Amino acid sequence: MSDGQVKRGQWSSRLLFILAATGSAVGLGNIWKFPYIAGENGGGAFVLIYLICICLVGIPVMMAEIMLGRRGQKNPIESMKALALESNRSSAWQFIGWLGVAAGFIVLCFYSVVAGWALAYVPRVASGMFEGATGEFARESLSALWASSESLLAWHTIFMVMTCVVVARGVNAGLEKAVQILMPGLFTLMLILLGYSYSTGYFSAGIDFLFKPNFEALFNGGHFGEAVLTALGHAFFTLSLSMGSMMVYGSYLPKDVSITKATFVIAGVDTLIALMAGMVIFPIVFANGLSPEAGPGLLFKTIPLAFGHMNYGSFFGFLFFVLVVFAAWSSSISMIEPVVSWLTENTKLTRVYATTMIGVIVWILGLACLLSFNLWSGEEYQFFGKTFFDLADYVTSKIMLPLGGLLIAYFAVWSMSKSAIRSELGLSQGAFEFWRVVTKYITIYLVVLVFVNSLCGGMSFNVWMISSALIVAGLLLTRAFYPRRA
Ligand code: PHE
């Protein structure tokens, strides 16, 4: 794709759009984050809630976000401004674009640090240091990496440079081609790992943990509301929603491509990879006496053990972490693409200059995230009881992304004309009405419900009542003061 400044680029085909958007969606969120949050929240019941969030919130919002991008034909901020004007709405709607750009910025700060861990594991696993290793050894070796701020800094820096080099050159055919090899490669290695997990003798324990819903544990733990918010936030995160990424990719999408079909393919592949990662990791957890609640280190404490115990493990392990880095890379690129495209289209900055500037800012903020694991892990460096790393994750996944998703859904179904949306989505009358009703009522209701619930600090009858009352009031106000377009 060419630089947006001169002539707006376009994906050369439907397949390439799907590949690039899948490259954005599939990343650390699937392989690193999903298994550890599923582990922390007791497995099955959480996974079920997550899948419901993907279907009832993630997919409808993804369709809306890609649609807004394609119709706006600009970067997320300008697209939202143009669409608001086209629909005779306030230009304040460009806030959606700003919110997304800001969220992408903050996410990349910690994303790059975690991608740095994956980079560090490439030579580690290849060296054979995990051959025959125990769970204890895997744990200690991760702690040693976390304790070394210099190593973390080096890997974080390398990853940021990798990201900026691609973005500076324009999201191009190189990335499209890389994703074409990466996805099948990642899938194949996941299958090999699944074979290993099966051989541990703990496969069914892992599957039970992941797929047998145990709501009692969730309710009794008293953190049901928090778990639902985590699942909802992760549905946005894993599908790369609310950060302008899908909007900007949508703006490069040719008119004849079906947004609906593309969305289903992307969301399907994304969910499959996440579930496979869980199916690989949990049997290894149980076979090695590790805890499913190991937190952000879970992936790095388990997968090296698998490679340490299989034939040609060092080679496959090397390949696996290279692919994880690639997956993270194609995601991180799409996080800064929105802000870079805004800068190149609205200022005199060149793409290279804009990327360098953004890259340096993210790199500096990333330092605070990586220090959260060593020098700044103490209480004196915490805000609201959270390290900078945890705070960046919390503020984006649990506040900014759901809020952005809510606004995207609201704008699409309440502000734009029906005919405009329908022609963009390319759906039959029935399917279109179905999408509209789900987005207008169910998606919006669920996001508000989860928000109110987290504000009230627990799920109860009152919370249901308050959020339902808020929704009804919102709908009535909208109808009264916000006339619908045909
Ligand atoms: N979806 C990516 C992942 O799961 C993360 C991401 C979020 C990428 C937002 C781009 C924009 O790893």
Boltz pocket constraint, residues with backbone or C-beta under 6 A from the ligand:
constraints:
  - pocket:
      binder: B
      contacts: [[A, 24], [A, 25], [A, 26], [A, 27], [A, 28], [A, 29], [A, 30], [A, 104], [A, 107], [A, 236], [A, 237], [A, 238], [A, 239], [A, 240], [A, 241], [A, 243], [A, 245], [A, 327], [A, 331], [A, 332], [A, 334], [A, 335]]
      max_distance: 6.0
